[in-house]
């Protein structure tokens, strides 16, 4: 008799219940049936698995050595069944995005793909991690900030956005047409951390501050926007991240003459390959279509 998954399951049940009779009752078998199956399994393994006594059955050292492998095999089979039964009828594409781009990318993209024959899963992470996930196949498309090229990964530019200073409508600084960094240095500041340029900006602002109060650089873009809208902070951030609130008139862009020209370059990345992937290509087409909206 070949070793079966059912034999392994029976073995685990006997170990857990400590009794052949309880395992038999659970399965609605006779006790001789259980004994026969255990004997067959012992023949297959060439070892005694249980020491039987009046109070039940005790697993032998050989049984306890084999038990983790049996449990692992049963777990793998159960996971496989679950995966097959729960597999979506439609192809699945996993998208990974840096947090500050999520609201800019996921909304327009999912709207464009609303009727497409595929399912999208959205996740967030940092650009280097996303690039690694593309290489390992745990994500099919990544939305990242400009980073060095990696063999096997294709990169396309989504948008290049200047770093701008924004405040909420009605902020006192909006009354002034021309400003310098020294004029805004003592405002409540919370720049979005967009990269090394943000640290440089903070170094430029600090000498003009009348106190040693902290300047916090925060992420994601939504947090910086909330501080500006709800609490009156001045924030420096990529214009594309503030585009909607600027268009609605809730945020106002300040003109600061000596603000250096920093840029934020957003890119879409995917792993190139010879095997065609229709679902991934459909998403790439959608990304190209919404590029002007990002």
N, C-alpha and C positions, 0 to 999 in steps of 0.2 A: 504494500500500500504506500503510495507516494505521500509525502508530507504535504498537508493542505493548510490553507489559511484557517479553516475551521478547526483543525487540530491545534494550531497555535492559539486561537481564541479560547479553546477549551482549557489548554494549559494555564493561561492567564486567569481564567475563571476559577480553576481549582486552587491556584495559589492565593487568590484574593478571598475565596470563601473558606479555604482550609478543609474542604471536604468533597469527596467524590459524590456523595449523596446529594449535597446541596447543589452542586453543579448539574447533576442529573435532573433534579427537580426544576431548576431554572430553565432547562432546555426541554423539559417534559420527556426525558429519556428514562430508560431503565438504568439502574446502577451498573449492571453487566455491560451495557453499551458503552458507558463512560470508561469502564475498566479496559474494555477491548481497544478503544481508540487510544488510550494512554499507553497500553502495551505496544501497539503498533508504532506509536511515536518513539517509544524507548528503543524499539528495534531499529528504527531509522537512525537514531542518534548514537546507539550503542552504549547508552548509559541508563542508570536507574534515575527516574525523575522525582519519585515520591516515596517516602517511607510511610506506610499505612499503619494506623493503630486505632484503638477503639474510639478515640475522640476525634478522628478525622484523618487528614493526610498532611504530612510535613514535607515541604520541598527539600530535596537533597542539595548539597553544594553544587553538583553538576547542573541541577535545575536552576538554581539561583544565578549561575554563570551564564546559562543560556537565555534566561528570562529577559534581560534588556534587549537582546537581539530580536526576540519574538515580539516584544512590545513595539520596538522600532519598526519592524516589518508591518505589523498591524496598523500602526499610525500612518505609515506611508501609503498603504492601500486605502485607508479611510480618507486621507487627504486627496489622493488621486480620484476617488469616486466623487468627492465633493467638488473638485475642480471640474470634472467632466459634467456633472449634473448642473453646476452653476455657471458653466461657460456661456457667455453671451452669444446670442444668435448672430450678432453683428460683430465685425472686426473691431478691435479696441486699439486706440492710439493714446499713449500717455504723453502728456505735455508737462514739461518742467520749466518753471519761470522764476526769475529773481523776484523777491517780494514787491519791489517798487514798480514793477511793470505789470503786475497781475490785473489791476483794474483797467489798465490801458489795453491789454491784450485779450484776456479771457472773455470779457463781455462781447466786444465786436466779433471775435472769432467764433464763439459759440453761436451767436446770432446768425452768422454766415453759414454755419454748419448745421443749423437746426433741422433741416430736412435731409441731410446727407446720410447715407446708409452705413453709419459707423457710430461707435460710442467713444467719447472722450473722457479721459481721467486727468484732472488737473492737480499738479503738485507744485510746491515751491522749494527753492534751495538757493545756495550761492553759485555764482557762475562756474568756478572750478569743479564743484561737485556735480553740477548739471552736465558739464562736458564729460566727466567720468561716467555718468549714467548713460550718456549717449553711446559711449564706447562699449559698455557692458550690455546694452540693450534693455536696461530697465526703464528707459524713456526713449521715445521715438523722435520727439522734437524738443528743442530747448530754446528759451528766450533769455538771452544773456547780455551782459554789457561787454563791450569790445574787449577781446582777450586774444592771446597769441594763437596762431593757427596750430591745429593738431592734425597729424596725418590721419586720413580716413574720415575727417569731419568737414562737412561743407558749411560755409558761413555766408549769409546774405544780410546786408544792411537793412534794418527796418526804418530807422530814422536817426538823424543827428540833431540834438536839441541843445541850445545854449542854456547856461545856468543863469537864472534871473532872480531878482529879489521881488518878493510879493508880500502884500499885507491885505487885510480885509478891507472892504469898502468902508469909508469913513475914518480910517486910521489917520491920526494927525500928520503922518509923513506924506499922505497923498495930496496934501495942499501945496507941496513944494515940487516945482517942476524939475529942477536940477539938484542933484544931491551928490555928495561924496561919501566914501566909507566912513570918514570921521563924523559925518552928520547922523549916521544910523548906528554907530558903534554902541551907543548907550541905550538903544531900544531893547526890548525883550527879544532876544535872538534864539532861534532854534533852526539852524540850517539842516536840510536833509543831507545825510552823509552820502555823497555820490562818488567819492574816491579821494585820492591824495590832494586834489585841488581844494577839497573842503577843509582839510587841516591847514593848508596854506592860507585860505581865507580867514580862518580863526586867528592865525598868527598875525595877519595884517590888521585885524580889527582890535585885537587886545590892547595895543599901545594907546588907542584912542579912548578906551573905557575909563570912566572916572572911578570905578571900583574894581575889585578883584573878583567880582561875581563870575560864576562859571558860564561858559557858552557850550551848550549841549548839542552835539550832532546826532541826529536821530534817523531811524528808518522804521517802517517804509515811508513812501511818499504820503500815504493817507494819514499817518500820524503827524507829519509836518503840516499838512493842510488843516487838520483838525485844530492844532495849536494856533494856527493863524486865524482861522474862522471863529473859533469858540473862545479863544483866550487872548487875542490881540498880539500874537507874536509876529515878528518879521522873520520870514524864512527865505533861504536861498535854495533853489531847487531847479531841476530841469524843467524848462518851459512846457514840454510835452506832458509832464506829470500834473501840471496845474492847468492844462488847457481848458478842461471843461468848466472849472470854477471861474477862470478868466473870461470865458465866453458868456457865462451866466451873469457876470458882473459882480460876483461875490468876492472875488479876489482882484486886486489891482496891482499891475506891474509898476515897480519904481524904476526910474532912470537914474543910475549911479555912474557918474562919469568915469571914475577910476576903478570900476569893477573889472578885473581881468576877463578876457574872453575864454571861459572854460566851456567845454562841450561834454555831452553825455551821448555816447553812441550805443544804441540798442541794436541787437542782431538776433537773427533766428539761425539756429544750428541744427543739423541732423547728420546722422551717419550715412555715408554713401555706401552703396553696395550693388552688386550685380543682380541680385534677386529682386524682381519688381515687387513693390508693396503699394497696391492701389489705394489703400486707406491713407497711408502716410502721404502719398502724392496728392490726394484730395485735400488734405489739411494744408500742405505746402501751397497749393493753388489758392486756397482761401486766405492764407496769410498774405500772399502777394496781392490779393484783391483788396484787402483791408489796410494795406500798408499806409495809405494816405490818411486813414482815420486814427492811426496810432500816434 
